Amino acid sequence: MLGKRIIYLLNDEVGHLGIFISSDVMSKEYHEVVTTLDAIELLAPGIYELCIKNFKEVGTNELYSVEIAERSFDDIRVLCDNFDCESAFTAVSRVSEFQAQLYQMLARPFVKMAVTNFGAELGRAMHPLRLSRTLTSSNNPFTGSVEYAAKQVRACRHKASEDNPFLAVEAAWVLSVRSTLEFWRECRDMSSEMLFLTLWNTPWVCYIEHFRKWNEESTLVDDRQQVSGSITALSDSKAGGFVEAVIRMLVLLVKDRHSVRRDRLRRWLDVLKIEPFKSLDAERLQTIIRQQASIASDEVEHAIQTLPILLPECEKRRLAYRLVCHIIGPAKEMLPGTRALLQQFAEVLGQPCAEGDVAENPLSIVPDQRP
C-alpha cells in the first residue's frame, strides 16, 4: 500500500450518485464521514471500509454506529472484477493531475491572497446542509408565522377515513412520480455513461494510458524500494519504549478484530492530547504506526513476547496495559478474541487482568507518573 490508507463507502439503498444527490443519504453519509476524518490517520496503512449502520433512534434523531473494517483486494474483486473500462479512468486521472498542476502554478497563489477568514466563515455558513437548517430555524424572521401555523394544524388535524378517495389519488400520484423519476434516472445514467465512454475511450486516451504506465513503471519500483527500506530499518521489534508498546498492542487488537469502531478512535485521539503522545509530530506518529503495523503483521507472537523489553519498568507496564484497556472500551462490547488478546498482554507484562472497565484515561489520572 506504500504507506497509504484507502477507505471506501458502500450504500445498498442507492447508487453511487445517490450518496451525493439524495438529501437524506447525503446528510447521514456526509456527517459521519467528516466527523471520522480526523481519526483516519491513526489507522495502519491498508484498505478499509467505512460501515455506517442504524444503531438506534432517540426521539426523532437517529444515532449511527460507525465502524472502519479492514478489507483486502479480494473483498473488492467480489464487488466488481471487470477492469476493461479502467483505461478511461486512467486517462481522466492523468488529465486531472495535469489540471491540478496548472491550478497550483497559476491560480492557487492568487486564491490564497484573496481568501480571508471572513470569507471562509461565510463559505461554511452557506454550506447547503447548514443553510437548509438556518433558513428554517427561528433565526430566520420570515419563519416566525410557521410556529403559530404548526400549532393550529396540530390542533385541527384529523386522520382521513379509509374510504376517502383522495387517499387513492394520493397513492397513485406518488407511484407515478416514483416511476417517472426512476425512468429519467436510468436514462440520465445511461446517457452519462455513453458520453463518458465516447469521450475517453479513444486512441488518444489509449496513448495517455500507455504513457502513464511507462512513467509509473520506473517510479513505482523506486517507491516500493524506499518504503521497504524504511520499514526494514524500523522493524526491529525490540526497539522503542512506552509509545511503541501502546501502539503495537492497539495494532494487534485491530488486526485481530479486523475492524475498529469510531468511539475507540475517539478515545485514542483524546490520548494523543496527553504526554508522551502530545509531543509527537504527525510524521513521527505515522512512522511509528507503520513500523508497529509491519511488526504485528509479520511476527505476531514475537511482537507480543517482546513487549516487556519495550516496558522494562513495572509501573510503565501497568500504565500501558490499563491505557490500552481504556481505549478498547467496555468489556461487554468486546469480542472473545479481544478478551483473549488482552489476557495475553496481561500475562506477558506480568499484570493482573483488568477487572471491570477502565473508564477514565490513566494518563490523565496520574500525570506525575507519565512516561
Secondary structure as UniProt FT lines:
FT   TURN            2..3
FT   STRAND          5..8
FT   TURN            16..17
FT   HELIX           18..21
FT   HELIX           23..34
FT   TURN            35..36
FT   HELIX           37..40
FT   TURN            41..42
FT   STRAND          46..58
FT   TURN            59..60
FT   STRAND          61..71
FT   HELIX           73..79
FT   TURN            84..85
FT   HELIX           86..102
FT   HELIX           103..107
FT   HELIX           108..114
FT   HELIX           117..125
FT   HELIX           128..135
FT   TURN            138..139
FT   HELIX           141..143
FT   HELIX           144..156
FT   TURN            162..163
FT   HELIX           165..200
FT   HELIX           203..234
FT   TURN            237..238
FT   HELIX           242..257
FT   STRAND          259..261
FT   HELIX           262..271
FT   TURN            272..273
FT   TURN            275..279
FT   HELIX           282..298
FT   HELIX           300..305
FT   HELIX           307..310
FT   HELIX           314..328
FT   HELIX           331..333
FT   HELIX           336..349
FT   HELIX           362..365
FT   HELIX           367..369
//
